[in-house]
Amino acid sequence: MIEVNPIKKLYKRLSDVGLTRAFVKKTALPSWWDDEVASNPSGYAQGLLLLSRHLGLDLASLQVEDEPIRLRDFGTCKFKKRADVSEDDLALARVLATRAAQLAASAVSTPAVAIPVNASDIRQQILGDDAPWVGLDELLRYCWSIGLPVLHLDHFPKNAKRPDGFAARVNGRSVIVLCRHAKYSAWMLFILAHELGHLALGHVPDEGTLIDQGLDEDSVDVEEQQANAFAIELLTGHQNRRMIAADRWPNAEGLARLAQELGRQAMIDPGHVVLNYAHSMGKSFFPVGLAALKLLDAHDDAVSKVRTKMAENLDWSRLPEDSSEFLMRVTQQSQLE
């Protein structure tokens, strides 16, 4: 009797929880893996361990073929999400971000420093280093300097809901995982400042996480309001700073020029000036805002900035080879099917 490779049935079970064969092979299993390895019981057992370790899957449920696969319990998670999105919709994103955060926390050699509770203190420290404003490059540099890794997680299963941002506390260290695929740095800058606010204000419990999906500056959630105020103060110097056209809407060229002028005068990132205007003026103004961002820097690449800082600061030698490869894969730029 010919024995069937158990990996075939396993792929079917994984697909039932939203993990396609293509995603599993390209993300969770190492480059040396060949499905024929699973024909041997010891090789199959090793494959299960890798899947459990990298995808946050309960090992016992993987080992029993007739049981549904369960996700591991990663402790307390606060969900900040739109009403039409369930916690189950975000479950896979949560475990992938948690695993990436845990690995990154293990690969940082810089001692963790407490985050100041007052956003103005961080702003003054960044500006005191001769920065023209608090922009994405500057805030990333600050986070890594206090031992706070910032990642961009871009590999999600095809139908998984993508959050905007994610904050975690791992063994006494804060970690931020950015998940929005944004071209322009101003978008990523606000999300990073917002997640930093959650961590600074104690919204994320020890060994716990917080996931932001559908991040909304007008949220009625108290912690979201506090994180928004923290972010605005960090970026502009004032918790409630709103920029509105005095008489008529500027066109994209005028808005870009105004943002550059105000940015220099008030030490505010010009991209944030544009988005702040767009938010204050309403949704119908956003096309003008996006056109202005393009005029400010048509070649902007926010994701690459985050990835570059990660590559410069993580000590990959602190991770097992398979885990290093997994972390590299999930923080790359291209989308997996």
C-alpha positions in Angstrom: 0.0 0.0 0.0 1.4 3.4 -1.0 1.5 5.9 1.8 0.2 9.4 1.0 2.4 12.3 2.0 0.5 13.8 5.0 1.5 17.3 3.9 -1.3 17.2 1.3 -4.0 16.8 3.8 -2.3 19.4 6.0 -2.4 22.0 3.2 -6.1 21.4 2.9 -6.6 21.9 6.7 -4.5 25.1 6.6 -6.5 26.5 3.7 -9.7 26.0 5.8 -8.3 28.6 8.3 -7.3 31.0 5.5 -3.7 29.9 4.9 -3.2 28.9 1.3 -0.5 26.5 0.2 1.3 29.3 -1.7 1.3 31.5 1.3 2.5 28.8 3.7 5.3 27.7 1.3 6.5 31.2 0.5 6.3 32.6 4.0 6.4 30.0 6.8 8.5 27.2 5.4 12.2 27.8 4.9 13.8 27.9 1.5 15.4 24.5 1.9 12.0 22.9 2.4 10.7 20.4 -0.1 7.3 18.7 0.5 9.0 15.3 0.1 10.7 15.9 3.4 7.2 15.4 5.0 7.1 11.8 3.7 9.4 11.0 6.6 7.7 11.2 10.0 10.5 13.1 11.5 10.6 15.5 8.6 6.8 16.0 8.9 7.2 16.7 12.6 9.8 19.3 11.9 7.5 21.0 9.4 4.7 21.1 12.0 7.1 22.8 14.4 8.1 25.4 11.9 4.5 26.2 11.0 3.6 26.5 14.7 6.6 28.7 15.4 6.1 31.0 12.4 2.4 31.2 11.9 1.3 31.1 15.6 -0.6 27.8 15.2 -1.4 25.5 18.0 1.0 22.6 17.7 -1.3 20.0 19.3 -4.1 20.8 16.8 -1.6 20.5 13.9 -0.6 17.1 15.0 -4.2 15.7 15.2 -5.4 15.3 11.6 -9.1 15.1 12.5 -9.1 18.3 14.6 -9.6 21.9 13.2 -6.4 23.9 13.3 -6.4 26.5 16.1 -4.4 29.6 16.6 -2.2 29.9 19.7 -3.2 32.0 22.6 -1.0 35.1 22.5 -2.6 36.8 25.6 -4.5 40.0 25.8 -5.2 41.9 22.6 -7.1 45.2 22.4 -8.9 45.6 19.1 -9.5 49.1 17.7 -11.5 48.4 14.6 -14.4 49.4 12.4 -17.8 48.1 13.4 -18.1 46.1 10.2 -14.9 44.1 10.9 -14.8 41.3 13.5 -12.0 40.1 15.7 -12.0 36.9 13.7 -11.4 38.9 10.5 -8.2 40.2 12.1 -7.1 36.9 13.7 -4.5 35.9 11.2 -3.1 39.4 10.9 -2.9 39.5 14.7 -0.8 36.3 15.0 1.5 37.2 12.1 2.2 40.6 13.6 2.7 39.1 17.1 5.2 36.6 15.8 7.1 39.3 13.9 7.1 41.5 16.9 8.4 38.7 19.2 11.2 37.9 16.8 12.2 41.5 16.3 12.2 42.0 20.1 14.7 39.2 20.3 16.9 40.6 17.6 17.5 44.1 19.1 20.7 44.8 21.1 19.9 48.4 22.0 18.6 48.5 25.6 14.9 49.4 25.9 14.3 52.9 27.2 11.0 54.0 28.7 8.9 56.1 26.3 8.2 59.6 27.6 4.5 60.1 28.5 4.5 63.6 27.1 4.7 63.8 23.3 6.2 67.3 23.5 9.3 65.7 25.2 9.9 63.4 22.3 9.3 66.3 19.8 11.8 68.5 21.6 14.4 65.7 21.7 14.0 65.1 17.9 14.1 68.8 17.0 17.0 69.3 19.4 19.1 67.0 17.1 18.8 69.6 14.4 15.8 67.9 12.6 13.7 70.4 10.6 10.5 68.7 11.8 9.3 65.3 13.1 9.0 63.3 9.9 9.0 59.6 9.2 12.8 59.3 9.0 13.3 61.3 12.2 10.7 59.3 14.2 12.0 56.0 12.9 15.5 57.0 14.0 14.2 58.0 17.4 12.2 54.7 18.0 15.2 52.6 17.1 17.5 54.7 19.4 15.4 53.8 22.4 15.4 50.1 21.5 11.9 50.1 20.0 11.8 48.1 16.7 9.5 49.4 14.0 8.6 46.9 11.2 6.4 46.9 8.2 4.4 43.7 7.8 3.3 43.3 4.2 2.7 39.6 3.7 -0.8 38.6 4.6 -2.9 35.6 3.4 -5.0 36.7 0.4 -8.3 37.2 2.1 -7.1 38.4 5.5 -8.0 41.8 6.7 -5.1 44.2 6.9 -4.8 46.5 9.9 -3.2 49.9 9.8 -0.9 49.4 12.8 -0.1 47.1 15.7 1.7 47.7 19.0 3.1 45.1 21.3 4.9 44.7 24.6 7.4 41.8 24.5 9.6 40.9 27.5 9.6 44.5 28.6 10.3 45.9 25.1 7.8 47.9 23.0 7.5 47.0 19.3 5.5 48.7 16.5 4.3 46.9 13.4 3.0 49.0 10.6 0.7 47.2 8.2 -0.8 49.8 5.9 0.7 49.7 2.4 1.1 53.5 1.9 3.4 55.1 -0.7 3.6 58.5 1.0 5.5 58.9 4.2 2.9 61.2 5.8 0.4 58.4 6.0 2.9 56.1 7.7 4.1 58.9 9.9 0.8 59.5 11.6 0.2 55.7 12.1 3.6 55.4 13.7 3.0 58.4 16.0 -0.4 57.0 16.9 1.0 53.6 17.9 3.8 55.2 19.8 1.1 57.1 21.7 -0.7 53.9 22.7 2.6 52.5 24.0 3.7 55.7 25.8 0.3 56.1 27.5 0.2 52.5 28.8 -2.7 51.3 26.6 -0.8 48.1 25.7 -0.5 45.7 28.6 2.7 43.8 29.4 3.0 40.8 27.1 -0.1 42.1 25.3 -0.9 43.7 22.0 -3.1 46.3 20.4 -4.3 46.2 16.8 -5.6 49.3 14.9 -7.8 48.7 11.9 -9.6 51.6 10.2 -7.7 54.1 12.2 -10.0 57.1 12.6 -9.0 60.6 13.9 -12.6 61.2 14.9 -13.0 58.0 17.0 -15.1 58.1 20.1 -12.9 55.5 21.8 -11.1 57.3 24.6 -7.8 55.5 24.1 -7.9 56.3 20.3 -8.6 59.9 21.1 -5.6 60.0 23.5 -3.3 58.3 20.9 -4.5 60.8 18.3 -3.9 63.8 20.5 -0.4 62.3 21.3 0.4 61.9 17.6 -0.8 65.4 16.7 1.2 67.0 19.5 4.3 65.0 18.6 4.0 66.1 14.9 2.8 69.7 15.3 3.5 70.8 18.9 -0.2 71.1 19.8 -2.7 68.4 20.7 -5.6 69.8 18.7 -3.9 71.6 15.8 -6.1 71.7 12.8 -5.2 73.4 9.5 -8.1 74.9 7.5 -8.1 77.1 4.4 -9.1 80.6 5.5 -11.2 81.4 2.4 -11.3 79.0 -0.4 -9.9 75.5 -1.2 -6.3 75.7 -2.5 -5.4 73.6 -5.5 -2.8 70.9 -5.2 0.0 73.2 -6.3 -1.0 75.9 -3.8 -1.4 73.4 -1.0 2.0 71.9 -1.6 3.6 75.3 -1.6 1.7 76.3 1.5 2.7 73.0 3.3 6.4 73.7 2.5 6.2 77.3 3.8 4.3 76.3 7.0 6.5 73.3 7.5 9.6 75.4 7.6 8.0 78.1 9.8 6.3 75.8 12.4 8.7 72.8 12.1 6.0 70.5 10.9 6.5 67.8 8.3 5.0 69.3 5.0 3.3 65.9 4.3 1.5 66.0 7.6 0.5 69.6 6.9 -1.2 68.3 3.7 -3.0 65.4 5.4 -4.0 67.6 8.3 -5.6 70.1 5.8 -7.3 67.3 4.0 -8.8 65.8 7.2 -10.0 69.2 8.3 -11.5 70.0 4.9 -13.4 66.7 4.6 -13.3 63.6 2.5 -14.0 65.4 -0.8 -10.8 67.3 -0.4 -8.6 64.2 -0.2 -7.9 64.0 -4.0 -6.4 67.4 -3.7 -4.3 66.3 -0.7 -3.0 63.2 -2.5 -2.1 65.3 -5.6 -0.2 67.7 -3.2 1.7 64.8 -1.6 2.8 63.7 -5.1 4.0 67.2 -5.8 6.0 67.3 -2.6 7.8 64.0 -3.5 6.7 61.9 -6.4 9.3 59.3 -5.6 8.4 58.9 -1.9 8.5 55.3 -0.7 7.4 55.0 3.0 7.7 51.3 3.1 11.3 51.3 1.9 12.2 53.8 4.7 10.8 51.5 7.3 12.5 48.4 5.8 15.9 50.2 5.5 15.9 51.2 9.2 15.0 47.7 10.2 17.8 46.2 8.1 20.3 48.7 9.7 19.2 48.0 13.3 18.2 44.4 13.7 20.9 41.9 14.9 20.0 39.0 12.7 22.6 36.7 14.4 20.3 36.7 17.5 17.7 34.6 15.6 17.7 31.0 14.4 18.3 30.9 10.6 14.7 29.7 9.9 13.3 32.5 12.0 15.5 35.1 10.4 14.3 34.0 7.0 10.6 34.1 8.1 11.0 37.6 9.5 12.7 38.8 6.3 9.9 37.4 4.2 7.0 38.9 6.1 8.6 42.3 6.2 9.4 42.4 2.4 7.5 44.8 0.1 5.7 42.5 -2.4 2.3 41.0 -1.7 2.0 37.2 -1.5 -1.1 35.4 -2.9 
